Amino acid sequence: MIKRFSMGTLLLYGTLGLLVIAYLLPAYLAFVTALKLPGEITLPRSWDLPAEMNWKSFSQAFSLLRPNIVNSIILAISATFLSTLLGSLNGYVFSKWKFRGSEIIFTLFLFGMFIPYQVILIPLFQTLRAMNLYGGLPGLILAHVVYGLPITSLIFRNFYAQIPSALIESAMLDRAGFFSIYTRIVFPLSIPGFVVTSLWQFTQIWNEFLWGICLTRYQSNPITVGLAQLAGGQAVSWNLPMAGSILAAIPVLLIYVFLGRYFIKGLLAGSVKE
């Protein structure tokens, strides 16, 4: 049985198809360029397929970017874990353990979401240098943790607001303390919130460039800075930066491929009351 589509449906899918093609064109160009030999890369032939597949570009780019990849893995995992855990505790406090002036404090706390990180770059640099944390990964991890707390706290606060207060009150009647209630009741129910905040933070931290180049020295540069250095100079073998950009995109791409549905479920958790 042939399914018929209306003109509006065909127009919609046609438009979406064109948008998908336009969105994937840069990825195609990067992949094709990565497979070409350096002498084959010219502007007039940039869209042509390579005459010979040069897979060595990926191994060479990985060899050059290996220290940066390790730095980014350490940075992204550490900062994501700390900012997510602290954001969870903040959301728990501001949603279930409210105190006098907590709403005002939370509102002021959220102002950090609206401050462009370029604005605080110089004060942040001076602060890390005064704390003897400038130049290494610990200082950059601390910066990302602090800057990520407003958004993670907001997500968890909204998520914990959906948890019935009766559960908390019953546990308090059983003489359960602050951390006991959190570990036994709140934490097991907040896995969707952890998925959302972890994916969000990991993506933001992995792709960040400005803080990485301004707050770390050469040996601690993350992958984004390594890519910029790989493409720097006057004579550039463009197959290497393109291969490196694909390698840098793979971790985030795989995360969203395998965990993307949980990200959507976490965003929608509590939005519909049954």
C-alpha positions in Angstrom: 0.0 0.0 0.0 1.5 3.3 -1.1 1.4 6.0 1.5 0.6 9.4 0.0 2.1 12.6 1.4 0.5 16.0 1.2 2.3 18.9 -0.6 3.0 20.5 2.8 4.7 17.3 4.1 6.8 16.9 1.0 7.9 20.6 1.3 8.7 20.1 5.0 10.9 17.0 4.4 12.5 18.6 1.3 13.5 21.6 3.4 14.8 19.4 6.2 16.8 17.4 3.7 18.4 20.5 2.3 19.2 21.8 5.8 20.8 18.4 6.7 23.0 18.5 3.5 24.0 22.1 4.2 24.9 21.2 7.8 27.0 18.2 6.8 28.9 20.0 4.0 31.7 21.2 6.4 32.0 17.7 7.8 32.4 16.3 4.3 35.0 18.9 3.4 37.0 18.2 6.5 36.9 14.4 6.0 37.8 14.7 2.3 40.7 17.1 3.0 42.0 14.8 5.8 42.2 11.9 3.3 44.2 13.9 0.7 48.0 14.2 0.4 49.3 17.7 1.2 50.2 18.4 -2.5 46.7 17.5 -3.5 45.0 20.1 -1.4 44.1 23.2 -3.4 41.2 25.6 -3.3 39.8 24.8 -6.8 39.9 21.0 -6.0 38.8 21.3 -2.4 35.5 19.5 -3.0 37.0 16.7 -5.1 37.5 13.2 -3.7 41.1 12.2 -3.0 42.9 10.4 -5.8 44.6 8.2 -3.1 43.3 7.6 0.4 45.8 9.0 2.9 44.7 7.4 6.2 48.1 8.3 7.7 46.8 11.8 8.4 44.8 10.5 11.3 47.6 8.6 12.9 50.0 11.6 12.5 47.4 14.0 13.9 46.7 11.7 16.8 50.5 11.4 17.5 50.8 15.2 17.5 47.7 15.8 19.6 48.0 12.9 22.1 49.2 15.1 25.0 46.3 17.6 24.3 43.8 14.8 24.1 44.9 13.4 27.5 44.7 16.9 29.0 41.2 17.4 27.6 40.1 14.0 29.0 41.4 14.8 32.4 39.9 18.3 32.3 36.5 17.4 31.0 35.9 14.4 33.3 37.2 16.1 36.4 35.4 19.4 35.9 32.2 17.7 34.8 32.1 15.4 37.8 32.8 18.1 40.3 30.4 20.7 38.9 27.7 18.2 38.5 28.1 16.8 42.0 28.2 20.3 43.6 25.3 21.5 41.4 23.3 18.5 42.7 24.0 19.4 46.3 23.1 23.1 45.6 19.9 22.1 43.9 19.1 19.8 46.8 19.6 22.7 49.3 17.7 25.3 47.4 14.7 23.0 46.6 14.3 21.0 49.8 16.2 22.8 52.6 15.1 26.4 52.0 16.1 29.0 54.6 15.5 32.6 55.1 16.7 34.6 52.0 17.5 31.4 50.0 15.5 32.6 47.0 17.4 35.9 46.9 20.7 34.0 47.2 19.7 31.6 44.5 18.8 34.5 42.2 22.1 36.2 42.8 23.8 32.9 42.3 22.2 32.5 38.9 23.7 35.8 37.7 26.8 33.8 36.9 25.0 32.2 33.9 24.6 35.6 32.2 28.2 36.8 32.7 30.2 36.2 29.5 33.3 34.3 30.4 35.4 36.7 28.2 34.5 39.5 30.7 36.0 37.7 33.7 39.1 36.5 31.9 41.5 39.1 33.3 40.2 38.8 36.9 40.2 35.0 36.6 43.8 35.1 35.4 44.9 37.3 38.3 43.0 35.1 40.8 44.6 31.8 39.6 48.0 33.4 39.5 47.5 34.6 43.1 46.5 31.1 44.1 49.5 29.6 42.3 47.2 27.7 40.0 47.9 29.4 36.7 49.3 27.4 33.9 48.2 23.9 34.9 45.1 21.8 34.7 44.0 22.3 38.3 43.4 26.0 37.8 41.5 25.4 34.5 39.4 22.6 36.2 38.6 25.0 39.1 37.5 27.7 36.6 35.2 25.4 34.7 33.7 24.0 38.0 32.9 27.4 39.3 31.6 28.8 36.1 29.4 25.7 35.5 27.8 25.7 39.0 24.9 28.2 38.2 23.5 26.1 35.3 24.0 22.7 37.0 22.4 24.1 40.2 19.4 25.4 38.2 18.8 22.2 36.4 19.0 20.1 39.6 16.8 22.6 41.6 14.1 22.4 39.0 14.5 18.6 38.9 14.3 18.2 42.7 11.3 20.4 42.8 9.3 17.5 41.3 10.3 15.1 44.1 7.4 15.0 46.7 8.3 16.8 49.9 6.5 14.1 51.8 9.4 11.7 51.1 11.8 14.2 52.7 9.5 14.8 55.6 9.0 11.1 56.2 12.8 10.6 56.3 13.2 13.5 58.7 10.7 11.9 61.0 12.8 8.8 61.0 15.7 11.0 62.1 17.5 10.9 58.8 20.1 13.6 58.4 20.9 15.9 55.5 23.4 13.6 53.7 21.5 10.5 54.6 18.4 11.8 52.9 20.5 12.9 49.9 22.3 9.6 49.4 19.4 7.3 50.1 16.4 9.1 48.6 17.4 12.1 46.4 20.5 10.8 44.7 18.9 7.6 43.3 16.0 9.6 41.9 18.2 12.1 40.2 20.0 10.0 37.6 18.2 11.8 34.7 19.4 15.1 36.1 23.0 13.8 36.2 22.8 12.7 32.6 21.6 16.1 31.4 24.1 18.1 33.4 27.0 15.7 32.6 26.4 15.8 28.9 26.0 19.6 28.9 29.1 20.2 31.0 31.3 17.7 29.2 30.4 19.3 25.8 31.0 22.8 26.9 34.3 22.0 28.6 35.6 19.8 25.8 34.9 22.5 23.1 36.1 25.5 25.1 39.1 27.4 23.6 39.6 30.8 25.1 40.3 29.8 28.7 42.4 26.9 27.5 44.8 29.1 25.6 44.9 31.9 28.2 45.0 30.0 31.5 47.3 27.1 30.7 50.9 26.7 29.5 52.0 24.6 26.6 52.2 21.3 28.4 48.7 21.6 29.8 46.9 22.8 26.7 43.6 21.1 25.9 42.7 19.6 22.5 41.1 22.9 21.1 44.4 24.7 21.7 46.4 21.9 20.2 44.3 22.1 17.0 44.9 25.8 16.7 48.6 25.3 17.1 48.5 22.4 14.5 46.9 24.8 12.0 49.2 27.7 12.9 52.2 28.9 10.8 52.6 29.9 7.2 53.0 26.5 5.6 50.2 24.3 6.8 49.5 20.7 5.8 45.8 21.0 6.0 45.2 17.3 6.0 46.5 17.2 9.6 44.3 19.9 11.1 41.3 18.4 9.4 42.1 14.9 10.7 42.7 16.4 14.1 39.4 18.2 14.1 37.6 14.9 13.3 39.5 13.1 16.1 38.5 15.9 18.5 34.8 15.7 17.6 34.6 11.9 18.0 34.3 11.8 21.8 31.4 14.3 22.0 29.8 12.7 18.9 29.9 9.2 20.4 28.5 10.5 23.7 25.4 12.0 22.0 25.0 9.0 19.8 24.8 6.5 22.7 23.4 8.8 25.4 21.4 11.3 23.4 18.0 9.7 24.1 18.8 9.8 27.9 19.7 13.5 27.5 16.2 14.2 26.0 14.5 12.1 28.7 16.4 14.0 31.4 15.4 17.3 29.9 11.7 16.3 29.9 11.8 14.6 33.3 9.1 16.2 35.5 7.7 18.4 32.7 4.6 16.3 32.4 2.5 15.4 35.4 0.6 12.1 35.2 
